[in-house]
Amino acid sequence: MRKNFIFSLILAVCVVVLSFACVKPEVSAEKTSKNVNNNVVTVAKSEKENKVLETRFLNMLNSNFVYNNDFYDDTALVNNSVLALLDLVEDSYVEETYLKDYIFNMYGKIYDDFAFLGETEKSGYVYVIPRGYSIYTHKIENVTDNGDGSYTVTTLVEISYEDGSLETFSCETVFLANEESAFGYNIMYSDILETVSNGIDC
């Protein structure tokens, strides 16, 4: 009788120990599963944010007509910026307000007036000089986070000239974060570098 009691007690202890042993792996597996899922979500979110950023940069670049030394010449910067606003031009004039907003949002520069362009017959407007211009179409090659709120973007830019010819260049552009800009960034400079290929006349 006593042997049966001891045997039953040992058996009960074994059942309890085995029960705990079976429960632990399930909890561990559940934690591992949760961690894997969190990592996947984080990676997916990062990729999505990068894609949004690339799209924003590309949109700005394809609306940009200011390159190289034009960033350091107010007259050239303003006259080239007007090219992005041609749909707002009426009778060869564009409103100063539109031009100021565009330049600030794109380049972060603030102009109180455009007197340095010369006198205009229409107050509050800027005269658009009649001239031909080229079209710039960018394709992003690489985006580098500089770790200081700026990004260096390398693109291939196809330039379509007035005569119908095409040429492709390498281009390097630096974007700096600006919360007050409608784009969230400003172009600090954009340099067209060496020729990648010559196009064929259309």
C-alpha angles and dihedrals in degrees: 000000000000091000090053091052093051091046091050091049093051091047091051092050090050091051091051093048092048091049091057091045090055094048098054098063091052092054091047092049090050092053092048090050091052092050092050091050092050092051092051091050091049093051092046091050091050092051091049092051091049091052091051090049093050091049091051093049092047092050091052093046094050089053093048124105098166118096142161115341093003087085089068097045114074094199094050092044093052096042091050092045089058088066089069090055101049091121087063095050117113122185091346094307135103125195115258090226093062092046094048092049093048094049093047094048094046103035107012092238121139122209121187090196142342099239090131088070091064134256120318129203092222118064115226092018136095121223114237110222110226108242144128122260143188128245119232121207117184133201116192116237101170141357119202123192105219092196095235100084092278133103130204111215123194116200142169107236122199112206117204109201128207092255091059096255122132132214131179123215139175112248133194120201131178119210122195123199114250118172091197093059117094086229095047088236141060128216106240094185139337119203123192107213135183125346114262098187141344118239129222121252112258 
